[in-house]
Amino acid sequence: MDFFMDNLWILWLAVAAVMLLIEISTEALVSIWFVAGGVITAVFAVFVDNFALQVAVFLVCSGALLFSLRSLYRKKMNKKQPGDAPEFSMIGKNGTAEEDITEFSGKVLVGDVYWRAVCGKGGTIPSGAKVSIVGEDGTTLIVKTVNGDDRDQ
């Protein structure tokens, strides 16, 4: 235990590594700021042994990065760039429900790609139904049954 207490920088690098894995597995751009906070705190921990002070440095650095840089990133990402292609939109395309689709979950096959899908409030689209994509929410498609295939929706 003395080794660990004498080398708390290892803990902070582990925190940074876990946050990096979380960031890689999500698209929210939240954990990346904690990765930077963990690395900064690891360097700080080499020189300062006070764990409470290290936690404070981690929280302050991560919070400052989160609140200052995330808003800048969002502003940049929300701007339409010349050449932004609407042809990548899935809206209007048709597919097949590969499993029952509810307002919370489901899977649809469009072309040769499987997508997460949801349908309208309170509705259920059974597996095998032909669906049309009416909206997108990130990588989740919002679908409705194609006319003539109104089973439960």
Backbone torsions as a table, in degrees:
resi	resn	phi	psi	omega
1	MET	NA	-30.7	179.0
2	ASP	-64.3	-37.5	178.5
3	PHE	-59.5	-45.7	-178.4
4	PHE	-64.6	-43.1	-179.0
5	MET	-68.1	-29.5	178.3
6	ASP	-81.3	-13.5	-177.0
7	ASN	-130.2	55.4	-178.6
8	LEU	-65.2	-16.2	178.0
9	TRP	-60.1	-28.7	177.9
10	ILE	-64.4	-40.8	176.9
11	LEU	-58.1	-45.3	-177.0
12	TRP	-69.5	-33.6	174.2
13	LEU	-68.5	-35.6	176.4
14	ALA	-65.8	-40.7	176.4
15	VAL	-60.5	-44.8	179.2
16	ALA	-62.4	-40.0	-179.9
17	ALA	-66.0	-42.0	178.6
18	VAL	-64.3	-43.7	178.8
19	MET	-63.5	-35.7	177.7
20	LEU	-65.6	-41.3	177.3
21	LEU	-63.4	-40.3	177.7
22	ILE	-64.1	-42.9	-179.8
23	GLU	-63.8	-39.2	179.3
24	ILE	-64.3	-34.5	-176.1
25	SER	-86.3	-5.7	179.4
26	THR	-125.0	173.2	178.8
27	GLU	-120.1	14.6	-170.4
28	ALA	-85.7	-12.9	-177.0
29	LEU	52.7	52.1	176.1
30	VAL	-113.0	-46.0	-173.0
31	SER	-72.2	-20.6	-177.2
32	ILE	-61.0	-32.0	-179.7
33	TRP	-70.4	-31.3	177.4
34	PHE	-75.5	-26.8	173.4
35	VAL	-62.5	-49.9	179.3
36	ALA	-62.4	-41.8	177.6
37	GLY	-61.8	-38.7	178.0
38	GLY	-65.9	-41.0	179.1
39	VAL	-67.7	-44.4	178.2
40	ILE	-60.4	-42.6	-179.4
41	THR	-68.8	-33.7	176.8
42	ALA	-61.6	-43.9	177.7
43	VAL	-64.8	-42.5	178.3
44	PHE	-61.8	-38.4	-176.9
45	ALA	-67.8	-23.5	176.6
46	VAL	-63.4	-32.9	-175.3
47	PHE	-100.4	-23.7	-176.2
48	VAL	-126.3	125.4	-176.6
49	ASP	-89.8	-7.0	-176.2
50	ASN	-74.8	109.9	-175.7
51	PHE	-64.5	-39.9	179.6
52	ALA	-61.9	-39.8	178.0
53	LEU	-67.4	-36.2	177.1
54	GLN	-64.4	-42.4	177.6
55	VAL	-62.2	-41.7	178.8
56	ALA	-62.4	-42.9	178.6
57	VAL	-62.4	-43.2	179.5
58	PHE	-60.3	-48.3	-178.2
59	LEU	-65.7	-42.7	-179.1
60	VAL	-66.6	-48.0	-179.2
61	CYS	-63.3	-47.8	-178.9
62	SER	-63.3	-44.8	179.9
63	GLY	-64.5	-43.2	179.5
64	ALA	-63.0	-43.9	178.3
65	LEU	-64.6	-44.0	-179.2
66	LEU	-58.6	-52.6	-173.6
67	PHE	-77.0	-30.1	-178.6
68	SER	-85.8	-46.1	-174.3
69	LEU	-85.4	-28.0	-179.2
70	ARG	-65.7	-39.2	178.9
71	SER	-65.9	-38.1	176.2
72	LEU	-64.4	-42.0	179.4
73	TYR	-62.9	-44.3	179.9
74	ARG	-62.5	-41.3	178.5
75	LYS	-60.6	-43.2	-178.9
76	LYS	-67.4	-41.7	-176.8
77	MET	-73.4	-25.1	-178.9
78	ASN	-81.8	-13.6	178.7
79	LYS	-74.5	136.2	174.9
80	LYS	-74.8	127.9	177.4
81	GLN	-95.4	146.4	173.8
82	PRO	-60.6	133.2	-179.2
83	GLY	95.6	-3.6	173.9
84	ASP	-59.9	122.4	-170.5
85	ALA	-100.3	117.5	176.3
86	PRO	-72.0	-10.6	-178.5
87	GLU	-68.8	-9.0	177.3
88	PHE	-87.3	-2.0	177.9
89	SER	-71.0	142.2	178.7
90	MET	-91.5	-9.3	-176.4
91	ILE	-61.3	131.4	179.6
92	GLY	96.2	-14.5	178.4
93	LYS	-80.7	160.1	179.8
94	ASN	-112.0	157.8	178.3
95	GLY	-157.3	-170.4	-179.4
96	THR	-125.8	132.3	176.8
97	ALA	-68.3	121.2	-179.7
98	GLU	-91.1	-16.0	173.1
99	GLU	-151.6	167.3	179.4
100	ASP	-56.7	134.5	-179.9
101	ILE	-110.4	125.7	178.0
102	THR	-116.5	-174.1	178.1
103	GLU	-72.4	-8.1	-177.3
104	PHE	-112.1	-30.6	-175.4
105	SER	-159.7	166.2	177.2
106	GLY	159.1	174.8	179.7
107	LYS	-140.6	137.7	-178.9
108	VAL	-130.9	147.0	177.0
109	LEU	-105.4	118.4	176.7
110	VAL	-120.0	114.8	-172.8
111	GLY	67.0	-119.3	176.9
112	ASP	-118.5	23.5	-177.8
113	VAL	-120.9	133.0	175.2
114	TYR	-88.1	136.9	-179.8
115	TRP	-128.8	149.6	168.6
116	ARG	-69.6	144.5	-177.6
117	ALA	-146.7	152.0	173.5
118	VAL	-136.7	160.8	177.3
119	CYS	-122.9	-174.4	-176.7
120	GLY	-62.3	165.2	-177.5
121	LYS	-58.9	125.9	176.1
122	GLY	79.0	-6.3	-177.9
123	GLY	-92.0	162.0	173.8
124	THR	-139.2	132.4	175.4
125	ILE	-110.4	122.4	-176.5
126	PRO	-74.2	157.1	176.5
127	SER	-57.9	138.4	179.4
128	GLY	94.0	-12.5	-178.6
129	ALA	-72.9	147.8	174.1
130	LYS	-80.8	132.1	-176.9
131	VAL	-127.1	157.7	175.1
132	SER	-120.2	139.6	-178.5
133	ILE	-86.6	122.3	-177.8
134	VAL	-110.8	-8.4	179.4
135	GLY	-168.7	170.0	178.5
136	GLU	-134.8	141.9	173.4
137	ASP	-132.5	88.1	-173.0
138	GLY	68.6	-119.3	178.4
139	THR	-101.5	11.2	176.7
140	THR	-102.4	130.4	179.6
141	LEU	-92.5	142.5	175.3
142	ILE	-103.6	121.7	-171.3
143	VAL	-124.9	161.7	170.3
144	LYS	-139.4	160.6	179.1
145	THR	-68.5	148.2	176.8
146	VAL	-73.6	142.5	179.1
147	ASN	-50.2	136.6	-177.9
148	GLY	92.6	-6.3	178.2
149	ASP	-128.7	43.0	-177.8
150	ASP	-85.0	84.0	-178.3
151	ARG	-80.0	-64.8	-179.5
152	ASP	-118.7	-7.1	-176.5
153	GLN	-110.4	NA	NA
